[in-house]
Amino acid sequence: MTIGRVAELWRYPVKSLGGERVEHVDVGPRGILGDRLWAVRDLERDVTASARRIPALLGASARYVGPVGADAGPGNAPEVAITFPDGSTVFSGDPAVDAKLSELAGRAVRLTALPPADDTSLHRLSKHERDNASIAALRTDLGVDAHEKMPDVSMFRIADLAMFARFSTPPGMFVDLAPVHVLTQTSLATIGAEIGADVDVRRFRPNILLALDDPAADLPETHWTGGHLMLGGAVLEVTMPTIRCVVPSRAQPGFEVDRRITKAVANRGERCLGSYCWVDTAGTVRTGDAVSLRPAAAPKRVLGDAARRAKRFTLGLATAAADRLTR
């Protein structure tokens, strides 16, 4: 069933920095070729930095200096150019890049390339993260007030929950969780209507923005979980809604802080907007490509709903207990 077309494609060479809009991408098992092959390391906390904790990172943007070869990936990150809020540009191979990033971040940081796939040193939870993990910290990251309920984490796969117990980012990737993030213009418009203003797509940092021909809902991606999206030569498995943190409300070049966005996503989407996808079939995707949806089969939906109810009950008890202990 054809549902629309690819409106925009985005690639983020450096995690938590602004990205680059491109006309075509190659999609492989690790997601968009060239996506987040670099990250900023917070040296004091010994963790891969995120705009959740260091929002100033969003003030800089990154682009690749040359074409991204098919062999780019873990252990082979092509050179990037980073443009800072003052207009200056520093290359990844310049010895001054770490000092410039540290000045921007307001703390000591270092630009790091994605290591080889068998090297998990930059993915493992640091002692600082383990010692300071709490529901209170998670509430801050997600923008959840003390009187508000936490997002429904039963949508996570058991494998993902196990991964988060050991790693801050999935081994072999600098993404937060999934290889590909898909969003629709319809969902952007829904949030914009909620706050009474247009919402720039850059706030939500998708890889693929879709324009739907005849949206059946205000937040159409909500109904796609378990299905498959066919776009260009690639097939994506829609695995779960994207739980949103405070990053969409942060300032970026061209727009200011807008905390209404976090509230609007909470009210309209139960803190979710867009979909996380894993790659079923690799292929090339171009702007303007037709997009088709193959919905999840009914038995799969029923089993998935039952599994989520069981996880929701168990995780709800654990979260409530931890929340009381960390207030």
C-alpha positions as CSV (number, residue, x, y, z in Angstrom):
1,M,0.0,0.0,0.0
2,T,1.6,3.2,-1.2
3,I,1.3,5.9,1.5
4,G,3.4,8.8,0.3
5,R,7.0,9.8,-0.6
6,V,10.3,10.6,0.9
7,A,10.3,14.4,1.6
8,E,13.8,14.8,3.2
9,L,16.8,12.7,4.1
10,W,19.2,13.7,7.0
11,R,22.6,12.4,8.1
12,Y,24.3,13.4,11.3
13,P,28.1,12.9,11.0
14,V,28.7,13.8,14.7
15,K,26.2,12.7,17.4
16,S,24.4,15.6,19.0
17,L,25.7,18.1,16.5
18,G,23.6,19.5,13.7
19,G,23.5,17.3,10.6
20,E,23.4,17.7,6.8
21,R,20.4,17.3,4.5
22,V,21.2,15.0,1.6
23,E,19.4,13.9,-1.6
24,H,20.2,10.2,-1.3
25,V,21.5,7.7,1.3
26,D,22.6,4.1,1.3
27,V,20.9,2.2,4.1
28,G,22.7,-0.8,5.6
29,P,22.4,-3.0,8.7
30,R,23.8,-0.2,10.8
31,G,21.5,2.4,9.4
32,I,22.3,5.4,7.1
33,L,25.8,5.2,5.7
34,G,27.9,7.9,7.5
35,D,25.3,8.5,10.2
36,R,26.9,9.3,13.6
37,L,30.4,7.9,12.9
38,W,31.8,10.5,15.3
39,A,30.8,11.6,18.8
40,V,31.9,14.0,21.5
41,R,33.3,12.4,24.6
42,D,32.7,14.0,28.0
43,L,36.1,13.5,29.6
44,E,35.1,14.2,33.2
45,R,32.0,11.9,33.1
46,D,33.7,9.4,30.8
47,V,30.7,9.1,28.6
48,T,29.6,9.8,25.0
49,A,28.1,13.3,25.3
50,S,24.5,14.0,24.4
51,A,22.6,17.2,23.8
52,R,20.3,16.1,26.6
53,R,23.1,17.0,29.1
54,I,25.2,19.5,27.0
55,P,22.6,21.4,24.9
56,A,25.3,23.8,23.6
57,L,26.4,21.0,21.2
58,L,23.4,21.7,19.1
59,G,24.9,25.1,18.2
60,A,27.5,23.4,16.0
61,S,26.9,21.4,12.9
62,A,29.0,18.8,11.0
63,R,29.4,17.7,7.4
64,Y,31.6,15.3,5.6
65,V,34.5,16.9,3.7
66,G,34.2,14.5,0.8
67,P,32.1,11.6,-0.4
68,V,31.4,8.9,2.1
69,G,32.7,5.6,0.8
70,A,30.9,2.3,1.0
71,D,33.5,1.1,3.5
72,A,32.8,3.9,6.0
73,G,31.7,2.6,9.4
74,P,33.2,1.4,12.7
75,G,36.9,1.9,12.6
76,N,36.7,4.0,9.4
77,A,35.2,7.4,9.9
78,P,35.8,9.9,7.1
79,E,37.0,13.4,7.9
80,V,34.4,15.9,9.0
81,A,34.2,19.7,9.1
82,I,32.6,21.2,12.2
83,T,31.1,24.7,11.9
84,F,30.7,26.6,15.2
85,P,28.3,29.3,16.3
86,D,30.9,32.0,15.7
87,G,31.1,30.9,12.0
88,S,34.5,29.3,12.2
89,T,35.0,25.8,10.8
90,V,37.5,23.3,12.2
91,F,38.3,19.9,10.7
92,S,38.3,16.6,12.6
93,G,42.1,16.2,11.9
94,D,42.9,19.7,13.3
95,P,44.7,19.5,16.7
96,A,42.6,22.5,17.8
97,V,39.2,20.7,17.3
98,D,39.0,19.4,20.9
99,A,39.8,22.8,22.4
100,K,37.2,24.4,20.3
101,L,34.6,21.8,21.2
102,S,35.5,22.1,24.9
103,E,35.0,25.9,24.7
104,L,31.5,25.3,23.1
105,A,30.5,22.6,25.7
106,G,31.9,24.5,28.7
107,R,33.8,21.4,29.8
108,A,36.6,19.2,28.7
109,V,35.5,17.0,25.7
110,R,37.2,15.2,22.9
111,L,36.0,14.3,19.4
112,T,36.1,10.5,19.0
113,A,35.6,8.3,15.9
114,L,33.4,5.2,16.1
115,P,35.8,2.4,17.0
116,P,36.0,-1.0,15.3
117,A,32.9,-3.2,16.0
118,D,34.7,-5.4,18.4
119,D,35.9,-2.5,20.6
120,T,33.1,-1.6,23.0
121,S,35.2,0.7,25.2
122,L,33.3,3.8,24.1
123,H,29.9,2.1,24.5
124,R,30.2,0.6,27.9
125,L,28.6,2.4,30.9
126,S,31.2,4.3,32.8
127,K,31.6,4.2,36.6
128,H,30.2,7.7,36.7
129,E,27.1,6.7,34.8
130,R,26.5,3.6,36.9
131,D,27.0,5.5,40.2
132,N,24.7,8.4,39.1
133,A,21.9,6.4,37.5
134,S,18.5,7.2,38.9
135,I,14.9,7.8,38.0
136,A,15.4,11.4,38.9
137,A,18.1,11.8,36.3
138,L,16.0,10.0,33.7
139,R,13.1,12.3,34.5
140,T,15.4,15.3,33.8
141,D,16.6,13.9,30.5
142,L,13.0,13.3,29.4
143,G,11.6,16.5,30.8
144,V,9.2,14.7,33.0
145,D,8.1,16.6,36.1
146,A,7.8,14.9,39.5
147,H,4.0,14.7,39.3
148,E,4.0,13.3,35.7
149,K,4.1,9.6,34.9
150,M,7.1,8.2,33.1
151,P,6.8,7.0,29.4
152,D,5.6,3.5,28.8
153,V,8.9,1.5,28.4
154,S,7.2,-1.8,27.7
155,M,7.6,-1.0,24.0
156,F,11.3,-1.7,24.3
157,R,12.5,-5.1,23.2
158,I,13.9,-7.3,26.0
159,A,17.3,-7.3,24.1
160,D,17.3,-3.5,24.2
161,L,16.6,-3.3,27.9
162,A,19.5,-5.8,28.5
163,M,21.7,-3.7,26.3
164,F,21.0,-0.6,28.3
165,A,22.1,-2.3,31.5
166,R,25.6,-2.5,30.1
167,F,26.0,0.1,27.4
168,S,25.2,3.8,26.9
169,T,25.0,3.4,23.1
170,P,24.6,0.1,21.1
171,P,28.0,-1.4,20.3
172,G,29.1,-0.5,16.8
173,M,26.9,2.6,16.7
174,F,26.7,6.0,18.3
175,V,22.9,6.2,17.9
176,D,20.8,6.2,21.1
177,L,19.0,3.0,20.2
178,A,17.8,2.3,16.6
179,P,19.7,2.5,13.3
180,V,17.0,4.6,11.6
181,H,14.6,7.2,12.8
182,V,11.5,8.0,10.6
183,L,9.1,10.9,11.1
184,T,6.2,12.3,9.1
185,Q,5.3,15.8,8.2
186,T,1.9,15.0,9.5
187,S,3.2,14.5,13.0
188,L,5.3,17.7,12.8
189,A,2.1,19.6,11.8
190,T,0.2,18.0,14.7
191,I,2.7,19.3,17.3
192,G,2.9,22.6,15.5
193,A,-0.9,23.0,15.8
194,E,-0.7,22.1,19.5
195,I,1.7,25.0,20.2
196,G,0.3,27.3,17.6
197,A,3.6,27.6,15.6
198,D,5.5,25.8,12.9
199,V,8.0,23.2,14.2
200,D,11.3,22.9,12.4
201,V,12.1,19.3,11.5
202,R,15.7,19.8,12.8
203,R,14.3,19.8,16.3
204,F,13.4,16.1,16.1
205,R,16.5,15.0,14.1
206,P,15.0,12.2,11.9
207,N,16.9,10.4,9.3
208,I,13.9,10.2,7.0
209,L,11.0,12.6,6.8
210,L,7.9,11.4,5.0
211,A,5.2,13.3,3.2
212,L,2.0,11.2,3.3
213,D,-0.7,11.3,0.6
214,D,-3.7,10.8,2.9
215,P,-2.8,10.5,6.6
216,A,-5.3,8.4,8.5
217,A,-4.3,10.0,11.9
218,D,-2.7,13.0,13.4
219,L,0.3,10.9,14.5
220,P,0.3,8.2,11.8
221,E,3.5,6.5,12.8
222,T,1.8,5.4,16.0
223,H,-0.1,2.7,14.0
224,W,2.9,1.4,12.1
225,T,4.7,-0.6,14.8
226,G,5.3,-4.2,13.7
227,G,4.9,-3.3,10.1
228,H,7.4,-2.7,7.3
229,L,8.2,0.4,5.3
230,M,9.4,0.0,1.7
231,L,11.2,3.1,0.3
232,G,13.6,3.1,-2.6
233,G,15.6,-0.1,-2.4
234,A,15.4,-0.4,1.4
235,V,12.9,-2.1,3.7
236,L,12.6,-1.0,7.3
237,E,11.0,-2.8,10.2
238,V,9.0,-0.4,12.3
239,T,9.9,-1.6,15.7
240,M,8.7,1.0,18.2
241,P,7.6,4.6,18.7
242,T,10.4,7.1,19.4
243,I,10.4,8.2,23.0
244,R,11.3,11.8,23.0
245,C,13.6,13.5,25.5
246,V,14.1,17.3,26.1
247,V,16.3,17.7,23.0
248,P,13.5,18.9,20.7
249,S,12.9,21.9,23.0
250,R,16.6,23.0,22.9
251,A,17.9,26.0,20.9
252,Q,19.6,25.4,17.5
253,P,20.8,27.9,14.9
254,G,17.7,29.7,13.7
255,F,15.4,29.0,16.6
256,E,15.3,29.4,20.4
257,V,14.4,27.2,23.4
258,D,10.7,26.3,23.3
259,R,9.6,24.1,26.2
260,R,6.1,24.0,24.9
261,I,7.3,21.3,22.4
262,T,8.1,18.8,25.2
263,K,4.7,19.4,26.7
264,A,2.9,19.1,23.4
265,V,4.6,15.7,22.6
266,A,3.6,14.5,26.1
267,N,0.0,15.6,25.6
268,R,-0.6,14.4,22.0
269,G,1.8,11.5,21.7
270,E,2.4,10.2,25.3
271,R,6.0,11.4,24.9
272,C,6.5,9.7,21.6
273,L,6.9,11.1,18.1
274,G,8.1,9.2,15.0
275,S,9.3,5.6,14.8
276,Y,12.4,3.7,15.4
277,C,13.2,1.3,12.7
278,W,15.6,-1.6,12.2
279,V,16.9,-2.5,8.7
280,D,15.3,-5.5,7.1
281,T,16.7,-5.0,3.6
282,A,19.6,-2.8,2.6
283,G,19.3,-0.4,-0.3
284,T,19.5,3.2,-1.6
285,V,16.8,5.7,-0.8
286,R,16.4,9.0,-2.6
287,T,14.3,12.1,-2.0
288,G,11.0,11.7,-3.8
289,D,11.0,7.9,-3.7
290,A,7.6,6.4,-3.2
291,V,6.9,4.8,0.3
292,S,4.8,1.8,0.9
293,L,3.6,0.3,4.1
294,R,3.0,-3.4,4.9
295,P,1.1,-3.5,8.2
296,A,1.8,-6.0,10.9
297,A,-0.1,-9.2,10.6
298,A,-3.0,-9.5,13.1
299,P,-1.6,-12.5,15.0
300,K,1.7,-10.6,15.4
301,R,-0.1,-7.6,16.8
302,V,-2.0,-9.7,19.3
303,L,1.1,-11.4,20.6
304,G,3.0,-8.1,20.7
305,D,0.2,-6.4,22.7
306,A,0.2,-9.3,25.2
307,A,3.9,-9.2,25.6
308,R,3.8,-5.4,26.2
309,R,1.1,-5.8,28.9
310,A,3.3,-8.3,30.7
311,K,6.3,-6.1,30.5
312,R,4.3,-3.0,31.4
313,F,3.2,-4.6,34.7
314,T,6.7,-5.8,35.7
315,L,8.5,-2.6,34.6
316,G,5.8,-0.4,36.2
317,L,6.4,-2.0,39.6
318,A,10.2,-1.7,39.3
319,T,10.0,2.0,38.1
320,A,7.6,3.0,40.9
321,A,9.8,1.5,43.5
322,A,12.9,3.1,42.1
323,D,11.1,6.4,41.8
324,R,10.2,6.4,45.5
325,L,13.8,5.6,46.5
326,T,15.4,8.4,44.4
327,R,13.1,11.3,45.2
